[in-house]
Amino acid sequence: MAVGGWLSGELDDRTGSCAVALLHGIAWNPVDLALALVILFTRRPSAPRTAAAVT
C-alpha cells in the first residue's frame, strides 16, 4: 500500500508537478481499498477449538 505514496513522491521529484503526484496518489486509493477488501473477505476464520473429551 505504501507503493502509491512512494511513487507519487518520485513523480513529484522527477516532474516537479504536485498535480501529477496528487492525481497519481488519488488513483492508488481504489487499488489500496481493493487490496484491503480482498484481505478482509478472503481470510478464513480458524475453526473453533473444542475441549478434548475426557473419558
N, C-alpha and C positions, 0 to 999 in steps of 0.2 A: 504494500500500500504506500510505502514511502517513495516508490519509484516516481509517481506522478509529481510529488513536490520537489524531489531532487531534479528531475528532468526539466521541470518548469524553471528552476533556478539556473540550470545550464542554458536553457533557451534565452533567459533574460541576460545572462552574461555574454552569450555569443551574438545575439541580435541587438541588444541594447534596448529592446522594446518590452516594456512591462505589460502592454496589452496582449502581446503574443503569449507571454508567460502566463498571464491571468487566464486567458481563454484555454490554454493547454491544461492548466490546473483544474479549471471547471470541467473540462472534458473528461478528466480522470475520475471525477466523482461518481458517475454511474458505474464505472468499472470497479471501483472500490466497494460500492454498495452491492453490486452483484456478487463479488467475492465473499463479502460478509454474509450475505443471504445463503449462498451455497454452503458455506461452512456451518451456518446455523441450522439449516434444514437437512443436511445430509449426515450430520453427526448422529450416530445411533446411541440411544441411552443404554447403559450397561444393564444386564439382567439383574433383577433384584436378588440379593443374597438371602438364602434361606438357611435357617439353623439346621445343623445336621441332626438327623433323627437319633434320639437316644433310646437304645433298646436294652 
